[in-house]
Amino acid sequence: MIRYIKPFLKRFRREDDGNMTIEFVLGLPLIFTIFLTTAELGIYSMRQMFLDRGVDMAIRNVRLNTGANLSHSDLRKMICDFSGFLENCEADVNLSMNPIDIRTYTGPTGQPSDCHNTYPPISPLRNFVHGGEHQMMLIVACYKFRPIFPTTGLGFAFDDVTGGSKMFGFSGFVQEPS
């Protein structure tokens, strides 16, 4: 087999006439991959910004409306209303809210792997004992999305076994007593 390839490679190296076909064929996919990766990264950044904005604005409303008793669907709808760019937001956003002990807080370990809804009540206990501590809550919004170019560059890296990818928005709050 090498006997047939060796003369071809010698002739290929020796000849310098012709056009830029090889360079074009090798370079064009690389240029398109870089272009599509750049476009995918820009759209991903925009989605992440809108998700963070939606979570921050919704949690701001939770903090300001102390007496409001919001349900899971109310909070999800509020996040989706404030984050206008996310496609099919109410179906693809999942929320997780967990209380945090600020004395022993170590931070989230790694990135949340699942996008399941877990939701304890927003309002902490209303029995206020003088000198008692408020309960801090950490909310994690997980948004599942399909990459724009799922077969190229960054879109290929985003795609997981479920046919999409996930991004997360975090926020924390302490609701003041009413």
N, C-alpha and C positions, 0 to 999 in steps of 0.2 A: 504494500500500500504506500509506503514511504517512497518507493521507487517512482511512483506516478506523481506524487505531490512535490517532490524535490525539484524536478525540472520546471514545473509550473511556478514555484516560488522564485527560482532563479530568474526566469523570464520576467516575472512580475516586478522584481527588484530592479532589473536592468532597464526595462522600458520606461521612458519618461514622457511619451507622447499621450495624447488623449485629453480627456477633460476631467473635471473634479467629481466624477461619479462616486467614487469610493468615499471621499471626504463628505460629500453631500449625504450619502446613504447612512454613514456612521454618525454624522453630526446632527442631522435633522431630528431623529428621535430624542436625542439628548436635549436639544433646544426646546422641543415640544414638551418634554417631561418637566423641564425647569419652568416653562411658562404655565403649564397646568398646575404644578405644585404651588407656584406663586398665587395663582387665582384661588386655589383651594384654601391656602393659608389665610388669604385675605377674607374669604367668606367665613372661615372658621373663627377668625378673630372678631368679625362683626357679630356672629352668633353669640360668642362668649360675652362680648360687651353688652349685648341686649339682654342676655340671661342674667348677668350680674346686675344690670340696671333694674330689671324687673324684680329680682329678689330684694335688692336694697330699697326700692320704693315701696314694695309691699310690706316689708318689715318696718319701715319708717311709719307706715299707716298703723301697723299693729302697735308700735310703741306710743304713738300719739293718741290712739283711740283705746284708752286703758279699759273702759268698761265693756268694749265690744267682745262678744263671745263668737269668734270666727270658727267656722267649720273647715274641714280639710278642703272641700270643694270651693269654698269662698276664698281661701288663701291661694289655691291653685289658679282660680279665675283672676284674682287680683294680680298675681305674678304674670300671667299671660296678657292681661290688659296693658300692663306697664312695659312689657317687652314685645313690641309690635312686630318685629321682623321674623320671629320664630314661626315656621310653618307647622300647622297642626299642633299647636302648642298644648292645648288642654288634654289631648290624648297622649302626648309624648313627654310631658313633664311629670315626674314623680317626686314626691316630697318625703323627706325624713326629718323629724324633729326630735331631738333628744335633750334631756336635761344634762347640765354639766356642773360638776362640783368644782368651783373655782379654787379651792384649797389644794386639791389633788389633781388638777388638770395636767395632762401630759400631751394633749393634742391628738388629732386624728392619726391613727397608725396607717400609713399608706393612703391610697386613694380608694374610696368606696367602690366595691366591685359590682354591686347589684343596683338596680334602679327600681326598688320596691317601695311602696308607700308604707311608711310607719309613722303614726301620727298620734301622740298623746295630746291632751287638751292644751291649748295655747296658754290660757290663764293659769298662773300658779295658784297655789292655795291662798284663799283670802284671809285666813286666820293669821293676823299679823301680831306677833309678840314683839314687844319693844326689845330691840337689840338683835332680833332674828335676821337672817340673811335672805335676800331675795333669790329666786331661782333663775339661773341663767340658762337660756335655751340656745342650742345650735341647730340651725335649719340648713339642710343640704337639699338643693334642687338639682335633680338629675334630668338632663334633656337628651333624649335619643334622637339622632338625626341620620339621614343618609348623605354621604359625601356627594358632591356635585360630579366629580370624576372618579368613580370608585375603582377604576381599573388602572389608574395612572398615578405615579408618584405618591404624594401625601395622602390622597384619597384611598389608595391601596393599603397604606399603613393604618389609616383610620378604621377601615372595614374590619369588623370582627365576625364571629360565627353567627350572630343573629342577623347579619345583613345591614348593620348600621354601626354607629359609633355613639359614644356618650361624652357629654361635657357636664361639669359640675359647677354650681354656684353656691357659695357659702355665706352665711350671715349669722350673727349672734345678737341676742337681745335679752334685756331684763325688763319685764313689764312692771311698771310702777303700780302700786295698789291704787284703787279708785277712792 
